[in-house]
Amino acid sequence: MMSVPRRIGMATVVAAHWRNSIEYESLEELGLSRSQFEHFLTFQYCMAIADRNIRRHAGPREVASVVAEDVPDMRRFLKAVPRILREFPRNVRPEHMRRTSKDDEAGYSTQSGELRVTRIRNSVHFVEKAEDPLVQVADACAYGFRRFFAGEKFGAEFVDAILGDHRMVAHFASPIGMECWWPNRQAT
């Protein structure tokens, strides 16, 4: 099941936020627990990276809709993400980005720290996992990545099934990592 996106040529967006890797203030004011806030941030990263991929590779009029697993405690927060990233885009400064082999080869940072949404519709559609096969595939892939990043048994094999080679995520490390891969395309 984890290899389905690669086998059918579907893009895979991954964002990993290591738990408790960053100290946050004022979470109580937001009404979120630490784990909920980290889920909220990771959802933002995935959406921004997916939008960047659409801007780079899709036709000029193509847009996307987001379908997410319905987690009732998170619904109102995740629903706001497209609007937040559209109205308040962020830029990660180059000194806060982990250097990649592409950066080393070029002699400068080739990465964009831009986190924004322009090509994803404002509405997020929530479905029960049992109702949507693509949400089930996404959940299986998330499970494989989580095991890999945690150094757990079969993690490397799972990511090999998902991406074709687990070394593609070798640069992911605490506190945060995010990327988009398309089969037969280089990471973008």
Beta strands, then each sheet from edge to edge (+ up, - down):
strand 1: 12-17
strand 2: 64-69
strand 3: 90-91
strand 4: 114-115
strand 5: 120-127
strand 6: 176-181
sheet 1: 1+ 6-
sheet 2: 2+ 5+
sheet 3: 3+ 4-
end
